[in-house]
Amino acid sequence: MTLRRRSVLALTTTALAAAAAGTTVLTTGVLGAATAAVPSPAPSAYHPELPKPTGHYSIGTTELHLVDRARTDPWSGSGGPRELMAGVWYPAIPGSGPRTPYVPEKISAQLGAELTEPLGLKPEQLDYAGTPTHARTGVPALGRHPVVVYSPGFGTSRLMGTQLVEDLVSRGYVVVTMDHTGEAPVLFPDGRVEPMVVPVEELKKATSVRVADTRFVLDQLRKLASGSNPDAEHRKLPFGLRGALDLRHTGMLGYSLGGLTAAETMLADRRIDAGVDMDGTLQYGFPDGELIESAKRGLDRPFLLFGGQTHTHLSQPGAPMNDVSWTTFWKNQRGWKLDLNLPGGTHGSFADYQFSAPGLARSAGVPDEAVEGLLGTVDPVRSVAAQRAYVGAYFDQFLKGRPQPLLRKESPRHPDVKFVR
């Protein structure tokens, strides 16, 4: 299959392995003019169903429009300040009412095209906007909880990590998701959609911008917790949200380039106590890119690597997925560390495509082989359950101080995940 957009996964270890094997890789989102005017979903469009969260907390969500007037946006060329959109997902008081849409209508078709295109389908065959999450917008918050910041992959919306975000919230975390404007379509409160404009050749600069974005978001969360409203329009905040953020215990979770961002932000900012990298190489380009500083120096706080296929810290000279950056980081890491591997999964398995692609393919009669080319052979339900279990256990141990036997050795409950020593 020929992909019209350049695959962001080509920047990852998984994409290179897939290319070497002659399989199709999942594009995670260089969206240009060719996909900006896709039609609205048809009435018969497929509506994915987000996996039910496993924790006991109900979920609330709200958005923040954040403007960093100390920085000029490096990508827009307008000379204006850096603007970001962040989602705040939090444990909420139980109740009824309409659930928040998975993706806003205005960008649903654009984000959906990232999945329909590699499956050979039309964008209107997938309706993200008609898919409900398990959250309700603006409902009162309940309790006080550790905070986890989520950074998506390059070219990927923050919304494509929702299944894992919801599960963490249900377990008792406030999760703040952020888009890095210029890297994926971002919808702002005034209705404008900022497109992807960042070239893949600018990964080093993009990482620097991402680290600054993350630190700025942490600053705004501090203001929020102290009683201020950092939203640019000063929209009403959910009752109890200010008291819900326990910023003394803060973690960071990142997918692909978001995992690299987590490591680099931890090196620069001690407010982050523990980090997770979901299948992201720790260098600017693969296989011969420049290593990031945290790979060269390691970190003095806990860090979890979670890779797909044969992406591990073990040196594999000559192998398609030999990631020198993970090997180097592992050697230099001074804090607690763990390398988990999902051999039957691929890079796309660590985003929401893991649950949405199989159902979409079945509804449209797409052969199983096409889905395996995107997501590998791992059982989707078990894959989602395992990722939730290990990421949740990791943050429970290092943000809540609750030792987790699951992190000590392989578990028969999650046979698809291997410990790499």
Number of C-alpha atoms within 10 A of each C-alpha: 11 9 14 13 17 14 20 21 23 20 23 25 27 26 26 19 21 23 13 12 11 10 18 21 28 28 26 27 26 24 24 15 9 10 19 15 10 16 13 16 21 12 11 11 19 22 18 22 16 18 19 12 21 15 14 12 21 22 32 29 27 20 20 24 18 19 19 18 11 9 15 15 18 17 17 16 8 9 11 14 15 20 20 21 21 20 19 20 30 36 30 27 16 14 10 8 9 11 16 20 17 23 22 16 16 15 16 22 27 24 27 23 24 23 23 21 19 24 23 15 16 18 24 20 23 30 24 25 20 20 18 18 21 23 25 23 17 21 24 21 25 21 17 19 24 21 29 27 24 28 29 27 29 27 29 29 23 26 19 20 21 21 24 26 26 31 26 30 30 25 20 25 30 31 29 26 27 24 28 30 28 22 25 28 28 21 20 15 12 7 9 11 15 15 21 22 17 20 13 19 11 11 17 16 12 23 22 13 19 24 23 17 24 23 17 17 24 19 12 20 21 17 14 19 16 12 12 13 18 20 18 13 12 11 12 10 18 17 14 16 27 20 16 22 26 17 19 13 19 26 25 28 29 25 28 28 29 29 28 30 34 29 29 22 24 24 19 14 13 12 15 26 20 28 30 28 26 28 32 29 31 31 25 24 19 21 18 11 15 13 19 21 16 24 25 17 15 21 24 17 18 21 29 21 23 27 29 25 22 22 30 28 24 17 16 15 10 7 11 19 23 21 25 24 26 24 17 20 22 22 14 16 19 15 12 13 16 19 20 24 22 27 18 18 26 29 29 25 26 26 24 18 24 25 22 20 23 21 19 23 19 13 15 15 9 16 12 12 13 20 23 19 20 27 28 24 16 20 15 20 11 15 22 20 17 19 20 20 19 19 19 20 21 25 29 19 15 21 21 16 11 12 14 15 11 14 17 10 10 16 15 8 12 16 12 18 25 17 16 15 9
